[in-house]
Amino acid sequence: MARRSRAREVALQLLFQKDQNGVPVPRPDLERFARDRLRDADLVAFSLALYDGVLRHQAEIDRAVAGTAENWRLNRMMPVDRNVLRLGAYELLYDPEPSPTAAVLNEAIELARRFGTADSPGFVNGILDKIARTRKQETGDRDQKPADGAQEIASTPSPDAPAES
């Protein structure tokens, strides 16, 4: 596994823990968790910057994800999917040192594949691809293009969607 991929994985684990645990974890414990798993100061800093960035922009990220995920409420999404989406959306929308769009999408899809359900990679891909396209339209940023094979998933049924007759 690539080094930055592993750092993203640790950031996801921290986000998942925060999402699922009602009791705040002290910052030194978060830092120790990242340090013990990454053992490289640059990767720890990268992982914690992702975690902190998602938390700093969580309200805006959640609005973007919820607005893009048609017929899905955020609280009805699988917790892993929700946090992979938060991480990917942060990198696409707010990261001060952004990675290429294709890399962000591919990394998020791999995290979803590794930690989510069989449907998670397509779900994450569709939502983040739409966010990336919207950003490209709004900013004209040439790098913000969808990864090869990215698809929209508007037709994905959700628990909140009315049944077809």
VOTIGU-666610 format. One line per 4 residues: number of its first residue (from 1); their letters; for each residue x, y, z of N, C-alpha, C. Coordinates in steps of 0.001 Angstrom, whole numbers, plus 524288, in hexadecimal, padded with zeros to 5 digits. Layout:
<nodes>
NUM> a> X/Y/Z/X/Y/Z/X/Y/Z; ... $
</nodes>
This chain:
<nodes>
1> marr> 80351/7FB65/80000/80000/80000/80000/8037F/804DA/80000; 8022A/8088A/7FC9C/80528/80D63/7FC49/804DD/81053/8017F; 808DC/81357/80271/80943/81602/8077E/804CB/819D6/8087F; 8038F/81D18/804A5/7FF49/820D5/80576/7FA06/81E07/805C1 $
5> srar> 7F992/8199D/80316/7F4CC/81679/80383/7F419/814A9/80920; 7F851/812F5/80B79/7F813/81133/810EE/7F6B0/815C6/81482; 7F8AE/81A63/81365/7F76A/81EFE/81690/7F19F/82062/8160A; 7EF79/81FD7/81155/7E9DB/820C1/81097/7E6AC/81CB6/813A4 $
9> eval> 7E889/817EA/813AB/7E5D9/813CC/81696/7E59D/81523/81C64; 7E9E8/81705/81E87/7E9FF/8188A/8240E/7E650/81D29/824F4; 7E649/820F7/82164/7E2A6/8255B/821E9/7DD06/82361/821E6; 7DBD1/81FAB/81E75/7D694/81D63/81E57/7D547/81AB8/8237E $
13> qllf> 7D8F2/817D9/825A6/7D802/81533/82AA1/7D6E1/81925/82EF2; 7D9B8/81D7D/82EF7/7D8C2/8218D/832DE/7D360/82405/83217; 7D1ED/82506/82D33/7CCCA/8274A/82C18/7C869/8238D/82D9B; 7C919/81E99/82C6D/7C531/81AA5/82DC3/7C480/81A64/833B0 $
17> qkdq> 7C8D9/81A63/83674/7C8A8/81A3D/83C2B/7C5B0/81EEF/83E45; 7C6D0/8238D/83C36/7C426/82842/83E10/7BE50/8280B/83CD0; 7BD06/8260D/83840/7B79E/825B3/83685/7B477/821E4/839EC; 7B6E1/81DB0/83B94/7B41B/8198E/83E5C/7B470/819EF/8444B $
21> ngvp> 7B822/81CF3/8464A/7B919/81D3B/84BE8/7B735/8227A/84DFB; 7B397/82268/85194/7B190/8273D/853C5/7B541/82A08/85773; 7B966/8275A/85910/7BD20/829A5/85CBD/7C1EA/82B8D/859BA; 7C346/83091/85A2D/7C7DB/83287/85768/7CCE1/82FD0/8593A $
25> vprp> 7D03F/82EBA/8557E/7D54C/82C58/856A8/7D947/830C3/85729; 7DC50/830CD/85B54/7E035/834F7/85BFE/7E416/83523/85770; 7E5AA/839D4/85600/7E939/83A90/8518D/7EE33/8374A/8520E; 7F0AC/83706/8568F/7F56E/833C8/856DE/7F475/82E0E/85574 $
29> dler> 7EFD3/82C14/856B0/7EE8B/826AD/8554A/7EDDE/82619/84F62; 7EB7B/829F9/84CE2/7EAF5/829DF/8472E/7F05B/829F6/84499; 7F3A9/82D52/8468E/7F8EC/82DC0/84453/7FC08/828BB/84525; 7FB81/82660/849AD/7FE3A/82178/84ABC/7FC3A/81D26/84722 $
33> fard> 7F717/81CF8/8464E/7F4CA/81922/842C5/7F73B/819A1/83D58; 7F77A/81E69/83B57/7F9BA/81F4F/83627/7FF90/81E07/83618; 80258/81FBD/83A06/80802/81EC6/83A56/8093E/818F2/83A8C; 80649/81609/83DA8/80738/8106C/83E36/8063F/80D7B/8391F $
37> rlrd> 802C3/80F64/835E7/80174/80CAA/83114/804B8/80E76/82C6B; 80677/81340/82C7E/8092A/81562/827EC/80F1C/815AB/8288E; 810DE/816C0/82D32/8167F/816D1/82E75/819CC/81A3D/82ADC; 8177A/81E3B/828D2/81A2E/82200/82583/817AE/8274B/82694 $
41> adlv> 81AC3/82B06/82839/818B0/83017/829E3/8159C/832CE/8258D; 81772/83279/820AC/814AD/83505/81C5E/80F58/83282/81B72; 80F1C/82D61/81BD4/80A25/82AAB/81B0B/8065B/82BAE/81F84; 8086A/82BEC/82444/8051A/82D37/828C6/802D1/832A9/827FB $
45> afsl> 80616/8365E/8266B/80446/83BB4/8258F/80023/83BDD/82138; 800FE/838F2/81CFB/7FD3E/838B2/818AC/7F806/8366B/81A90; 7F845/83222/81D61/7F391/82F88/81F51/7F07D/83316/82301; 7F331/8357C/826AC/7F08C/838EB/82A6E/7EE7C/83DDF/827C9 $
49> alyd> 7F13B/83FC0/823BA/7EF4C/84450/820D3/7EA30/842F8/81E02; 7E9E3/83E42/81BD8/7E502/83C93/81960/7E0A5/83C51/81D6A; 7E1B8/839CA/821CC/7DDDE/83945/82602/7DC04/83EA8/827DB; 7DFC0/84212/82915/7DE67/8474D/82AF7/7DB70/84A6B/826DB $
53> gvlr> 7DD04/849DB/821EC/7DA66/84CAF/81DB8/7D4C3/84B02/81D14; 7D3CA/845EB/81D58/7CE68/84409/81CFD/7CB34/84646/82175; 7CD4B/8461A/8262D/7CA5A/84820/82AA8/7C965/84DFC/82A2B; 7CD45/850D6/82845/7CCC9/85681/827BF/7C87E/857F0/823C8 $
57> hqae> 7C7E9/854CA/81FB4/7C429/855F3/81B87/7BF93/8521F/81B6A; 7BEC3/84F42/81FA5/7BAE9/84B0E/81F96/7B570/84CDA/81E24; 7B3B8/85143/8201C/7AE6E/85314/81EE1/7ADD8/85404/81900; 7B1A6/8569F/81698/7B168/857A9/810F9/7B1E2/85298/80DD9 $
61> idra> 7B566/84F26/80F94/7B61F/84A1D/80CEC/7B11D/846EF/80D2E; 7AEBF/846A2/811BF/7A9E9/843A7/8125B/7A596/845D7/80EE9; 7A546/84B0B/80E65/7A15C/84D60/80AEE/7A274/84BE7/8053D; 7A767/84C09/803B6/7A8D2/84AA3/7FE56/7A796/844F1/7FD33 $
65> vagt> 7A8ED/84186/800CD/7A7EA/83BEF/8000C/7A207/83AF0/7FFEC; 79F32/83D14/803A4/79985/83C3C/803E2/796D8/83E78/7FF0F; 798A8/842EA/7FD2D/79653/84547/7F886/79784/84243/7F38F; 79BBB/83F70/7F388/79D4F/83C6A/7EEF4/79AF3/836F6/7EF03 $
69> aenw> 79A63/834BD/7F39F/79865/82F67/7F433/79275/82F85/7F40E; 79056/82F67/7EF62/78AB1/82FC2/7EEBF/787FA/82B4A/7F199; 783E5/82CA4/7F461/780A8/828E2/7F73E/7837A/8262D/7FBB5; 787C5/8284E/7FD76/78AA4/8260C/801E8/78B73/82A3D/80606 $
73> rlnr> 789C7/82926/80AB6/78B1B/82C8D/80F1A/79049/82AB3/81146; 7935F/82E4F/81318/7988D/82D11/81519/79850/8290E/8197B; 7949C/829A0/81CFF/7945B/8260D/82178/79273/8209C/81FF4; 7908B/81FF0/81B2D/78EE5/81AC5/8195C/79341/817ED/8165B $
77> mmpv> 79771/81AB4/81532/79BD6/81843/81278/79ED9/814C4/81637; 7A15F/810D2/81413/7A4D4/80D8F/8173C/7A913/8111C/81985; 7AA6A/8106F/81E7C/7AE54/813DD/820E1/7B390/813FA/81DF3; 7B542/80F94/81BED/7BA2E/80F96/818F6/7B988/812F0/81411 $
81> drnv> 7B54C/81227/81134/7B46B/8152D/80C70/7B437/81B02/80DA5; 7B15C/81C63/811AE/7B0CC/821E5/8132F/7B623/82461/81439; 7B984/82189/816E9/7BE99/823C3/81843/7C27C/82396/813C4; 7C21D/81FB7/81060/7C549/81FC1/80B96/7C3A8/82465/8083F $
85> lrlg> 7BE96/82558/807DD/7BCAA/829D9/804E2/7BE8C/82EFB/80746; 7BE6A/82F60/80C55/7C055/8342E/80EE5/7C615/83511/80DAC; 7C926/830ED/80E0C/7CEC3/83159/80D07/7CFBE/832EC/8075D; 7CD32/83036/803B4/7CDE9/8317E/7FE2C/7CBFD/836F3/7FCD3 $
89> ayel> 7C77C/83870/7FEEC/7C567/83DAA/7FDDB/7C909/841E0/80007; 7CB3F/840F3/80497/7CEFB/844BB/806B1/7D38D/8456D/802E8; 7D5B0/8410C/80115/7DA28/84175/7FD87/7D8B1/84434/7F872; 7D402/8434C/7F682/7D257/845CF/7F1A8/7D123/84B96/7F25C $
93> lydp> 7CEE6/84D03/7F6CA/7CCD2/8524D/7F769/7D01E/855FB/7FAB6; 7D2EB/853F5/7FE90/7D552/85773/80268/7DB20/856A1/8035E; 7DD5D/8525D/801B9/7E2D7/85143/802EB/7E653/85586/800A6; 7E97C/85828/803E6/7ECD6/85C54/801EE/7F13A/85A48/7FE60 $
97> epsp> 7F275/8554A/7FEB3/7F657/852DF/7FB43/7F3C1/84E3A/7F894; 7F020/84F52/7F4F4/7ECE6/84B18/7F2C8/7EFF9/84739/7EF80; 7EE44/84262/7EFD8/7F034/83E43/7EC6D/7ED0E/83E83/7E760; 7EEFF/83C2D/7E325/7EBE3/83C0A/7DE50/7E6A1/83960/7DF3C $
101> taav> 7E2B7/83B38/7DC80/7DD6A/83929/7DD2C/7DD3E/83343/7DC89; 7DFC4/83143/7D879/7DFB0/82B9A/7D78A/7E1F0/828AD/7DC32; 7E606/82AC8/7DE89/7E865/82837/7E312/7E4B1/82842/7E7B6; 7E20F/82CA1/7E89B/7DE5E/82D04/7ECF8/7D9F4/8290F/7EC38 $
105> lnea> 7D7C4/828DC/7E780/7D382/82532/7E679/7D558/81F91/7E718; 7D9CE/81E4E/7E4E2/7DBCB/818F3/7E546/7DCE4/81766/7EAEC; 7DF2C/81AE4/7EDEF/7E04E/819BD/7F36F/7DB3F/818D5/7F67A; 7D754/81C1E/7F583/7D256/81B87/7F842/7CFAB/81662/7F6BD $
109> iela> 7CFD9/8151A/7F1D3/7CD82/8102C/7F004/7D03D/80B8B/7F297; 7D55D/80BC1/7F2FD/7D847/80779/7F576/7D6FA/80709/7FB47; 7D672/80B76/7FDEF/7D4E1/80B4D/80373/7CF69/808F5/80403; 7CBE8/80A87/8008E/7C698/80868/800B6/7C6A8/8028B/7FFA4 $
113> rrfg> 7C9DB/800E5/7FBFE/7CA3C/7FB55/7FAB3/7CC67/7F840/7FF58; 7D03E/7FA82/801E0/7D2DE/7F7C6/8062B/7CF8B/7F783/80B25; 7CCCB/7FBBA/80C59/7CA12/7FC0D/81161/7C422/7FBFA/810FA; 7C1FC/7FCBF/80C5C/7BC58/7FD17/80BC7/7B9E9/7F800/809F0 $
117> tads> 7B542/7F880/807C5/7B262/7F406/805BA/7B3A1/7F362/7FFE8; 7B150/7EF7E/7FD82/7B218/7EE9D/7F7EB/7B02B/7F33E/7F4AD; 7AC46/7F614/7F6A0/7AA1E/7FA89/7F3CC/7AD12/7FFA0/7F4D7; 7B065/7FFAB/7F8B5/7B2FA/80485/7FA50/7B660/80705/7F618 $
121> pgfv> 7B9A2/8041D/7F347/7BCF5/806B5/7EF61/7B9D8/809C2/7EB46; 7B5B7/8077D/7E930/7B291/80A37/7E54B/7AFB4/80EE3/7E791; 7ADC0/80E44/7EC46/7AB00/81282/7EEF3/7AEA8/81726/7EFC8; 7B340/81616/7F1EE/7B721/81A32/7F2F7/7B8F5/81CAD/7EDDA $
125> ngil> 7BA08/81975/7E9FA/7BBD6/81B62/7E4EE/7B7D7/81F23/7E294; 7B2F1/81D9A/7E280/7AEF5/820DD/7E01D/7AE65/82623/7E2BE; 7AE53/8262F/7E7E2/7AD95/82B1F/7EAB1/7B260/82EA0/7EA2E; 7B707/82C78/7EAFD/7BBB6/82FC0/7EAA2/7BCAE/8319D/7E50E $
129> dkia> 7BB69/82E6C/7E135/7BBFE/83013/7DBCA/7B874/834BA/7DAAA; 7B3A2/83496/7DC9D/7B00B/83901/7DBDE/7B212/83DE7/7DE9F; 7B42C/83D3D/7E347/7B668/841B8/7E61B/7BB00/843F6/7E303; 7BE4C/84092/7E0EE/7C2D0/8425B/7DDE2/7C10B/8453A/7D8F2 $
133> rtrk> 7BD1F/84331/7D642/7BB2D/845C4/7D17F/7B8CF/84B15/7D2C5; 7B5D6/84B4E/7D707/7B381/8504B/7D898/7B7C4/85442/7D9C9; 7BBC9/85287/7DC86/7C01C/8560F/7DDC7/7C2CD/857EE/7D8D2; 7C38E/85478/7D526/7C611/855EE/7D03D/7C2D0/85A05/7CD6A $
137> qetg> 7BDA7/85944/7CD46/7BA3B/85D08/7CAAD/7BA64/86253/7CD61; 7BAAF/86242/7D294/7BA9E/86727/7D588/7BFD3/86A07/7D549; 7C427/86718/7D52C/7C949/86994/7D57A/7CC38/869A4/7D054; 7CAA9/86633/7CCB6/7CD94/865CD/7C7D4/7D2D9/86335/7C88A $
141> drdq> 7D3B4/860C8/7CD09/7D8A8/85E37/7CE42/7D978/8599A/7CA9B; 7DDA1/859D6/7C76A/7DEA3/855B7/7C396/7DFAC/85077/7C61A; 7E1FB/8505D/7CAC6/7E33C/84B5D/7CD3F/7DE73/848A1/7CF5E; 7DA5A/84B70/7D041/7D5BD/84924/7D2A9/7D273/84657/7CE97 $
145> kpad> 7D46A/84200/7CCA1/7D17F/83ED8/7C8E7/7D089/83981/7CB46; 7CC50/836EA/7C9BD/7CB25/831CE/7CBFA/7CF33/82DC5/7CA67; 7D00A/82A06/7CDD1/7D39B/825BE/7CCAA/7D137/82248/7C877; 7D48D/81F85/7C59A/7D29C/81BD3/7C1B7/7CEE6/81803/7C44F $
149> gaqe> 7CA99/81708/7C1BA/7C6DF/81336/7C3CA/7C32A/81571/7C7D5; 7C3A6/81A73/7C92B/7C023/81CB6/7CD11/7BAA3/81CDF/7CACE; 7B6DA/81BAA/7CE05/7B17A/81B73/7CC40/7ADF0/81E51/7D008; 7A99E/82039/7CDF6/7A5A8/82268/7D165/7A255/81DF3/7D36F $
153> iast> 7A025/81EB6/7D80E/79D01/81A88/7DA5E/79798/81C61/7DBDC; 7959D/8202B/7D902/79082/8224D/7DA64/78C54/81E14/7DA88; 78D16/819EA/7D78D/78928/815D9/7D77D/789C5/811E7/7DBE6; 78DB5/81288/7DF44/78E6B/80EF8/7E39C/789E4/80F91/7E768 $
157> pspd> 78712/80B52/7E881/782B5/80BCF/7EC2C/784A1/80CEF/7F1AD; 78183/80FB1/7F48B/782E3/810DC/7F9ED/77E4D/80F82/7FD75; 77F71/80F04/80280/77B2C/80DE6/80627/7772A/81248/8066C; 778A3/81709/804CE/77518/81B7C/80521/7720E/81C53/8001C $
161> apae> 77389/8198C/7FBF1/770F9/81A5A/7F6E4/76BB5/81790/7F6E0; 767E4/819EA/7F458/762D6/8174A/7F3F0/7635B/81273/7F07E; 76065/80E7D/7F1B1/7608B/809A6/7EE9F/75E40/80A96/7E943; 760BB/80835/7E555/75EA0/808AC/7E003/75A0F/804F2/7DF73 $
165> s> 7563D/806A4/7DC67/751BD/8032F/7DBA0/75140/8016D/7D615 $
</nodes>
